[in-house]
Amino acid sequence: MVNDRRVMVLDDEPIVGDRLKDAFEKEGLEVEVFRDSSRAIERLKEQAFGVLVTDMKMSGPSGMDVLRFVKEKNPATRVIVITGYATIETNYEAQALGAD
């Protein structure tokens, strides 16, 4: 079951995770931050999240890989993909895979 109050933030840049965590917690949300996409996937196997915010480019599984995984496991999870390398193509791909 998805808990809409739980948010996962996945970004290999520590400052991004820290700032998003602070912002979400100020809104009363429960936040877990990951810098390693493989570890994040392992956590997603154990716990459903209402929202996943994921970076696109990371070592290991990419944000798109994580998006695919979470939509197969917990389709109700809302996924936001963030990146410094956006293209129209990656935007369309993320939306086609179910990103919000």
Number of C-alpha atoms within 10 A of each C-alpha: 10 15 14 15 15 19 25 24 23 29 25 19 13 12 10 15 23 13 11 18 19 12 13 16 14 10 9 10 15 16 21 16 20 20 19 16 23 15 14 20 19 10 15 18 13 8 13 22 25 17 21 26 22 27 25 24 17 16 11 11 16 16 25 19 14 23 25 16 15 22 16 12 12 17 15 18 25 20 26 19 21 16 13 8 9 11 10 8 9 15 13 12 13 20 14 10 15 18 20 14
